[in-house]
Amino acid sequence: MSWTVALIIAVLLLVVAALALAAGFAPAAARLEGPVRWAMKGGQVLVLGYVLWDVITLLQGHKAEEGMTHAGYAVAAVGVPVLLLTRHQPGPDPENPDAEVPPADPPHLAVVAVAAIATAVLVIRLQQTW
């Protein structure tokens, strides 16, 4: 695996976290909400690609120094953002089951920031156990 790639992904996620906090709490930066959410999705795609690259190299015969810990970080790096950023859609109204169900609200930008920071840490830890 490559430290350079891991650091680029981690720095991107930390920038996303900083921008998410700015957009979430500074009214002047509120217009950044859309780009921040897209950047977080892009970061998730990069992390998924990084973990897939890791799995491929493991299947080709590389032995990680700490195998189970390494696997845990790989699963967590992909799973933590999904768990934090996926909102459960409310069920239908029991009084009016034919009514259209409104979509779930997106998570607050502070949650996006926490997910980005946690994922950045997990990517670095994944590289450290390589």
MOCORFEN-V330642 format. One record per pair of residues at least 24 apart in sequence whose ideal C-beta (glycine too) atoms are under 7 Angstrom apart, sorted by the first residue. I is the first residue (numbers start at 1). GAP is how many residues later the second one is. D is the distance in Angstrom with one decimal. If there is no record, write none. Layout:
I;GAP;D
I;GAP;D
//
This chain:
1;53;6.0
1;56;6.8
1;126;5.8
1;129;4.6
3;124;6.0
5;45;6.4
6;117;5.4
6;118;6.2
6;121;4.0
9;34;7.0
9;37;5.1
9;38;6.2
9;41;6.0
9;114;5.2
10;110;4.1
10;113;5.2
10;114;5.4
12;31;5.6
12;34;7.0
13;30;4.9
13;103;4.4
13;106;5.4
13;107;4.0
14;102;7.0
14;103;6.9
14;106;5.3
16;24;5.3
16;27;5.7
16;100;4.5
17;96;4.2
17;99;3.9
17;100;4.9
20;89;4.4
20;92;4.4
20;93;4.1
20;96;6.6
21;88;7.0
21;89;6.8
21;92;4.9
23;86;5.4
24;84;6.3
24;85;3.1
24;86;5.4
33;76;6.4
36;73;6.5
36;76;6.5
37;69;6.9
37;75;6.8
40;72;5.4
40;76;6.1
43;73;6.6
43;76;6.9
44;37;5.2
47;30;5.4
47;31;6.4
47;72;5.9
47;76;6.1
48;30;5.8
50;73;6.6
51;26;5.8
51;27;5.4
54;72;6.8
64;65;5.7
64;66;5.9
65;64;6.0
66;63;4.8
69;60;5.4
70;56;6.7
70;59;4.2
70;60;7.0
73;49;5.5
73;52;5.0
73;53;4.2
73;56;6.2
74;52;5.9
76;46;5.2
77;42;6.0
77;45;4.0
77;46;5.7
77;49;5.8
80;35;6.5
80;38;5.2
80;39;6.0
80;42;6.5
81;34;4.6
81;38;5.3
84;27;5.8
84;30;6.6
84;31;4.2
85;26;6.9
85;27;6.7
85;30;5.5
//
